[in-house]
Amino acid sequence: MGFKCGIVGLPNVGKSTLFNALTQTAAAQAANYPFCTIEPNVGDVAVPDARLEMLAKIAGSKEIIPTRLTFVDIAGLVRGASKGEGLGNQFLANIRECDAIAHVVRCFEDSDITHVEGKIAPVEDIETIETELMLADLESLEKRVTALEKKAKGGDKEAKETFDLVQRCLVLLREGRPARLVEVKPEEQKLFSGLGLLSSKPVLYVCNVEEGAADRGNAFSDAVAARAAEEGAVAVVVSAKIESEIAVLPPDEQKDYLEAVGLAEPGLNRVIRAGYGLLRLITYFTVGPKEARAWTIEQGTRAPQAAGVIHTDFEKGFIRSETIAYEDYVACKGEAGARDAGKFRLEGKEYLVADGDVLHFRFAT
């Protein structure tokens, strides 16, 4: 399991350039005019994880299989998108299908690249996109509220619960606040997700800065970071131009390039880590002589459900999981050493899988 992250933003902020870099393809046309992306481009990206390579080295695995995530490059939204301006309705629907939003914000000045609003003001750009998502949600909920209220008064329990939830969402939206700020009880989460609200999606702000600010950001990205902190979101600084240059280099040359521009790692790594944190995702590993493989699950996943990510039969017939923490596997130089050191554990159906666990599942057929 990975996650589908929609890359959104105003036209000409660097969305498609970043997408091309992240997916190491030229699938999305990066051009200096609005709406150069007519259909959403989709790219799967291997999640870089140094732990996987270390495990493979210790176990002598012949193959390394990382977990993957999906990026969707969605065409630039403009003011009025919620009313169909530009290519609004089509792309609002594309956002609805994503698990999270990577909101690319222009944090650089360049007279050769036009800005749809005529000025560089990243916080205002954020508010423009956010407003369009909230207006779309407001219209969607107001269309449903009358029918829901009627069903609720008729004694329909689910309709009553949904109506109450919708009312709370409407209060926030009418105040100009996104639906993700609504307090949702655990038992309401499924109903809330079913509403399909655009402004309920977790948001990661990606500040696209000029090359010289890639290591530390600039005044524009600082303003975005402050905005993100206010709403409990995350902001990451990248230079889409640098990322696009790194993407076409052989792996052995990438390190030298990064050092030359003062970066410890590609921006992709930071975007992925921020995205994982945003969606509360963790990684566990299966390791053997044939392959070392990474698997993605949500925090709080129990062992049988984690096994089910590999195959549904593993979950149905789950007996136990043989478990070694990543640090113990490395320190003990593999499974045999972990057994000898008492770091090898047998965990049952209630075990909550931890990030970095090396697991082997036992199941009945």
C-alpha positions in Angstrom: 0.0 0.0 0.0 1.2 3.4 -0.9 -0.8 6.5 -1.4 -2.1 8.7 -4.3 -1.0 12.2 -4.0 -2.5 14.9 -6.3 -0.1 17.7 -7.3 -2.1 20.9 -7.5 -1.5 24.6 -7.8 -2.1 27.6 -9.9 -0.8 27.5 -13.5 3.0 28.1 -14.0 4.1 27.4 -10.5 6.3 24.4 -11.5 3.8 21.5 -11.0 4.6 19.6 -14.1 8.3 20.2 -13.8 8.2 18.8 -10.3 6.1 15.9 -11.5 8.5 15.1 -14.3 11.4 15.2 -11.8 9.6 13.0 -9.2 8.6 10.4 -11.7 11.8 10.7 -13.8 9.7 10.9 -17.0 8.7 13.6 -19.5 5.1 12.4 -19.3 3.8 15.8 -18.3 4.4 18.7 -20.7 6.0 21.6 -18.8 5.2 24.7 -20.7 4.9 28.4 -19.9 1.2 28.8 -20.4 -1.9 27.8 -18.4 -3.6 24.3 -18.8 -0.6 22.6 -20.5 -1.7 19.5 -18.6 -5.0 18.5 -20.2 -5.4 15.0 -18.7 -4.0 14.1 -15.3 -0.6 12.4 -15.6 0.0 9.5 -13.3 3.4 8.3 -12.2 4.5 5.6 -9.8 7.6 6.3 -7.8 9.8 4.0 -5.8 10.1 5.1 -2.2 13.8 5.5 -1.3 14.6 3.8 2.0 18.2 3.2 3.0 17.0 0.6 5.5 15.9 -1.7 2.7 19.3 -1.7 1.1 21.0 -2.4 4.5 18.6 -5.4 5.1 19.3 -6.8 1.6 23.0 -6.5 2.2 22.9 -8.4 5.5 20.5 -11.1 4.1 22.3 -11.4 0.8 19.0 -10.8 -1.0 19.2 -11.1 -4.8 16.5 -8.5 -5.4 15.4 -5.3 -3.7 11.8 -4.3 -4.1 10.8 -0.9 -2.6 7.3 0.1 -1.9 5.8 2.6 -4.3 3.5 5.7 -4.3 1.6 7.4 -6.9 1.7 11.1 -8.0 -1.0 12.6 -10.1 -0.2 15.8 -11.9 -3.5 17.8 -12.0 -3.9 20.8 -14.3 -3.5 24.3 -12.9 -6.6 25.6 -11.1 -7.6 29.2 -11.4 -9.9 31.6 -9.5 -13.5 30.5 -10.3 -12.6 26.8 -10.8 -15.5 25.8 -8.5 -17.8 27.5 -11.0 -16.2 25.8 -14.0 -13.7 28.5 -14.9 -10.6 27.3 -16.8 -10.8 23.5 -16.6 -12.3 23.6 -13.1 -14.9 20.9 -12.7 -12.9 18.2 -14.4 -9.9 18.7 -12.2 -11.8 19.1 -9.0 -13.0 15.6 -9.7 -9.4 14.4 -10.2 -8.5 15.9 -6.8 -11.4 14.0 -5.1 -9.9 10.7 -6.1 -6.6 11.4 -4.3 -5.6 10.6 -0.7 -3.7 13.8 -0.2 -2.8 17.0 -1.9 0.7 18.3 -2.6 0.1 22.0 -3.1 2.9 23.4 -5.2 3.4 27.1 -4.5 5.5 29.4 -6.5 8.2 30.9 -4.3 10.5 32.3 -6.9 10.7 35.4 -9.1 11.3 35.0 -12.8 10.2 37.7 -15.3 10.3 35.1 -18.1 7.6 32.9 -16.5 4.2 34.6 -16.2 2.1 34.3 -13.1 -1.7 33.9 -13.7 -2.4 36.5 -10.9 0.3 38.9 -12.1 2.3 38.8 -8.9 4.3 36.5 -6.6 2.3 36.1 -3.4 2.4 32.5 -2.3 0.1 32.8 0.7 -2.5 34.5 -1.5 -2.1 31.7 -4.1 -2.8 29.1 -1.3 -5.9 31.0 -0.3 -7.1 31.1 -4.0 -6.8 27.3 -4.3 -8.2 26.7 -0.8 -11.2 28.9 -1.5 -12.1 27.1 -4.7 -12.0 23.7 -2.9 -14.1 25.0 -0.1 -16.6 26.6 -2.5 -16.9 23.3 -4.3 -17.5 21.5 -1.0 -20.0 24.1 0.1 -22.1 23.6 -3.1 -21.9 19.8 -2.8 -23.1 19.7 0.8 -25.8 22.3 0.3 -27.3 20.2 -2.5 -27.5 17.2 -0.2 -28.6 18.7 3.1 -32.3 19.0 2.5 -32.7 15.3 1.5 -30.5 14.2 4.4 -32.6 16.3 6.9 -35.8 14.7 5.6 -34.4 11.2 6.0 -33.0 12.0 9.5 -36.4 13.3 10.6 -37.9 10.1 9.3 -35.8 8.0 11.7 -33.0 6.9 9.4 -30.1 6.6 11.9 -27.3 6.8 9.3 -28.9 9.8 7.7 -29.1 11.5 11.1 -25.5 10.9 11.8 -24.5 12.1 8.4 -26.7 15.2 8.6 -25.1 16.2 12.0 -21.7 15.8 10.4 -22.7 17.8 7.3 -24.0 20.6 9.5 -20.7 20.8 11.3 -18.8 20.9 8.0 -21.1 23.6 6.7 -20.4 25.8 9.7 -16.7 25.7 9.1 -17.0 26.1 5.3 -19.3 29.1 5.7 -16.6 30.7 7.9 -14.0 30.2 5.2 -12.3 27.3 6.9 -11.5 23.9 5.3 -13.4 20.7 6.1 -10.2 19.0 7.4 -10.4 21.2 10.5 -13.8 19.5 11.5 -13.5 17.5 14.6 -14.5 14.0 13.6 -15.0 11.1 16.1 -13.4 7.8 15.2 -16.8 6.2 14.7 -17.7 9.0 12.2 -14.5 8.7 10.1 -16.1 6.4 7.5 -19.1 8.7 7.0 -16.8 11.7 6.8 -14.6 10.1 4.1 -17.8 9.2 2.3 -18.7 12.9 1.9 -15.8 13.2 -0.6 -14.9 16.7 0.5 -12.0 18.3 -1.4 -11.0 20.5 1.5 -10.9 17.5 3.9 -7.7 16.2 2.1 -4.5 16.4 4.1 -2.3 19.1 2.5 1.4 19.2 2.0 2.8 22.6 0.8 5.7 22.2 -1.6 7.5 25.5 -1.9 9.2 25.7 -5.3 12.1 28.1 -4.9 15.0 29.3 -7.1 18.1 27.1 -7.3 20.1 29.3 -4.8 17.5 28.9 -2.1 17.0 25.1 -2.4 18.9 24.4 0.8 17.4 27.0 3.1 14.3 28.5 1.4 13.6 32.2 1.1 11.2 34.9 2.4 8.4 33.5 0.2 8.8 29.9 1.5 9.1 31.2 5.1 5.7 32.8 4.7 4.3 29.5 3.5 5.9 27.6 6.4 4.3 30.1 8.9 0.9 29.6 7.2 1.4 25.8 7.4 2.3 25.9 11.0 -0.9 27.9 11.8 -3.1 25.1 10.4 -1.0 22.2 11.6 0.2 21.3 8.0 3.7 20.7 6.7 5.8 22.7 4.2 8.7 21.4 2.2 11.2 23.5 0.2 12.4 22.1 -3.1 13.7 23.5 -6.4 11.8 21.9 -9.2 14.6 22.9 -11.6 17.3 21.2 -9.5 15.1 18.1 -9.1 14.6 17.9 -12.9 18.4 18.1 -13.4 19.1 15.4 -10.8 16.4 13.1 -12.3 18.3 12.7 -15.6 21.7 12.0 -13.9 23.1 8.5 -13.4 22.9 7.5 -9.6 26.7 7.8 -9.1 26.6 11.4 -10.4 23.6 12.5 -8.3 25.5 12.6 -5.0 28.2 14.8 -6.5 25.6 17.1 -7.9 23.7 17.3 -4.6 26.9 18.2 -2.8 27.8 20.9 -5.3 24.4 22.6 -4.7 24.6 22.2 -0.9 21.9 19.5 -0.5 22.1 16.3 1.5 19.4 14.5 -0.5 17.0 15.0 -3.4 13.8 16.9 -2.6 11.8 13.8 -3.5 13.0 12.2 -0.3 11.7 15.1 1.7 8.4 15.2 -0.1 7.9 11.4 0.5 8.7 11.6 4.2 6.4 14.6 4.7 3.7 12.8 2.7 4.1 9.6 4.8 3.8 11.6 8.0 0.8 13.4 6.6 -1.1 10.2 6.1 0.3 8.4 9.1 2.0 5.7 6.9 4.8 3.4 8.0 7.0 0.7 6.4 7.7 -2.9 7.4 10.0 -5.3 5.6 10.1 -8.9 4.5 13.7 -10.2 4.0 15.2 -13.4 2.6 17.8 -14.7 0.2 15.4 -14.2 -2.8 14.3 -10.7 -2.1 14.2 -7.8 0.4 10.9 -6.0 0.1 9.2 -2.9 1.7 5.5 -2.7 2.4 3.5 0.4 3.4 0.7 0.3 6.0 -1.1 2.9 8.2 0.1 3.5 11.7 -1.9 1.4 14.1 -2.3 -1.6 11.7 -2.5 -5.0 13.4 -0.3 -7.9 12.3 -3.1 -9.8 10.4 -4.1 -6.7 8.4 -0.4 -6.0 7.7 -0.1 -9.6 6.4 -3.1 -9.0 4.2 -1.2 -6.3 2.3 0.9 -9.1 0.9 -2.0 -11.5 0.2 -5.5 -11.8 1.5 -4.8 -15.5 2.4 -2.2 -14.3 4.9 -4.7 -12.3 6.7 -7.5 -15.0 6.6 -5.2 -17.8 7.9 -3.0 -15.6 10.2 -1.4 -17.6 13.0 1.5 -15.3 14.2 4.2 -13.0 13.0 7.9 -13.6 13.6 9.1 -10.1 14.4 12.5 -8.4 14.6 12.9 -4.7 14.9 15.1 -3.1 12.2 17.7 -1.9 14.6 18.0 -5.3 16.2 18.2 -7.0 12.8 21.1 -4.8 11.8 22.9 -4.9 15.2 22.7 -8.7 15.3 23.7 -9.0 11.7 20.5 -10.9 10.6 17.8 -13.3 11.8 20.1 -15.9 13.3 21.9 -13.3 15.4 18.7 -11.8 16.5 17.4 -15.2 17.7 20.6 -15.8 19.6 20.3 -12.4 21.2 16.7 -12.9 22.3 15.5 -10.1 19.8 13.3 -12.5 17.8 9.7 -12.2 18.9 6.5 -14.1 18.2 3.5 -11.7 18.0 -0.2 -12.5 17.7 -3.3 -11.0 16.2 -3.4 -7.9 18.4 0.2 -6.8 17.7 0.5 -3.3 16.3 3.2 -3.4 13.6 5.9 -0.8 14.2 7.8 1.2 11.6 10.9 -0.8 10.4 9.7 -4.2 11.7 11.2 -7.2 9.8 8.3 -9.7 9.6 7.7 -13.3 8.6 4.1 -14.4 8.7 2.9 -17.8 9.6 -0.5 -18.7 8.4 -2.8 -21.7 7.9 -4.0 -22.5 4.4 
